[in-house]
Amino acid sequence: NAGVTQTPKFQVLKTGQSMTLQCAQDMNHNSMYWYRQDPGMGLRLIYYSASEGTTDKGEVPNGYNVSRLNKREFSLRLESAAPSQTSVYFCASSDRQLLFYGYTFGSGTRLTVV
Amino acid sequence: QQQVKQSPQSLIVQKGGISIINCAYENTAFDYFPWYQQFPGKGPALLIAIRPDVSEKKEGRFTISFNKSAKQFSLHIMDSQPGDSATYFCAASVGETSGSRLTFGEGTQLTVNP
């Protein structure tokens, strides 16, 4: 099925460990985004990539890095995980006019840092 | 600093009733206002969106009302159904093309009782 695929779906890390969240889209979209979702805080933008070869910080970039590997793939890396990074992470992609098509989100990665 | 503030945090409505969720924004440069719907375990999906040059947009049972002078917009769900039970997010961005960054509200958990 066409869409945004995120791996893994669940992950438990110990404080200080590192990991990479993977995201791939097969809709030939130009733009990709990483958000985190926390109760009572909505979705907050971590990093985004407006087009292949570019990345920019969002609202809450501290503690994260990203790589736009190619047009399809956009990964999010936690170098040294902290309990404050316990969250649900969503990758999204977009193209064309948002009024009609919006963002396409993946199903999320639930990360727990202990 | 939350640029888009959403209320209420949770809402319980009887089947057939009207659900109303409100959002207020600060950035007058915002010119695209979508609503997203999220079911448990899924990523958000575009429900309906509006540009500020219209005061209302209706799609089926869902209506966005927009008040530019008050910097507020709302979602009305008519004849609410149990299947509408989900979390709803308002959002806003500057521009509506590929690469535009959405700023989300805190979310409203809607429960429609049968």
Chai-1 contact restraints between the chains, C-beta under 6 A:
chainA,res_idxA,chainB,res_idxB,connection_type,confidence,min_distance_angstrom,max_distance_angstrom,comment,restraint_id
A,N30,B,S98,contact,1.0,0.0,6.0,A-B,restraint_1
A,S31,B,S98,contact,1.0,0.0,6.0,A-B,restraint_2
A,S31,B,G99,contact,1.0,0.0,6.0,A-B,restraint_3
A,G40,B,E106,contact,1.0,0.0,6.0,A-B,restraint_4
A,G42,B,F104,contact,1.0,0.0,6.0,A-B,restraint_5
A,G42,B,G105,contact,1.0,0.0,6.0,A-B,restraint_6
A,G42,B,E106,contact,1.0,0.0,6.0,A-B,restraint_7
A,G42,B,G107,contact,1.0,0.0,6.0,A-B,restraint_8
A,L43,B,F104,contact,1.0,0.0,6.0,A-B,restraint_9
A,L45,B,R101,contact,1.0,0.0,6.0,A-B,restraint_10
A,Y48,B,R101,contact,1.0,0.0,6.0,A-B,restraint_11
A,A50,B,G99,contact,1.0,0.0,6.0,A-B,restraint_12
A,F90,B,G43,contact,1.0,0.0,6.0,A-B,restraint_13
A,S94,B,S98,contact,1.0,0.0,6.0,A-B,restraint_14
A,D95,B,S98,contact,1.0,0.0,6.0,A-B,restraint_15
A,Q97,B,E96,contact,1.0,0.0,6.0,A-B,restraint_16
A,L98,B,E96,contact,1.0,0.0,6.0,A-B,restraint_17
A,L99,B,A49,contact,1.0,0.0,6.0,A-B,restraint_18
A,L99,B,E96,contact,1.0,0.0,6.0,A-B,restraint_19
A,G102,B,P34,contact,1.0,0.0,6.0,A-B,restraint_20
A,G102,B,L46,contact,1.0,0.0,6.0,A-B,restraint_21
A,F105,B,G43,contact,1.0,0.0,6.0,A-B,restraint_22
A,F105,B,P44,contact,1.0,0.0,6.0,A-B,restraint_23
A,G106,B,G43,contact,1.0,0.0,6.0,A-B,restraint_24
A,S107,B,K42,contact,1.0,0.0,6.0,A-B,restraint_25
A,S107,B,G43,contact,1.0,0.0,6.0,A-B,restraint_26
A,G108,B,G43,contact,1.0,0.0,6.0,A-B,restraint_27
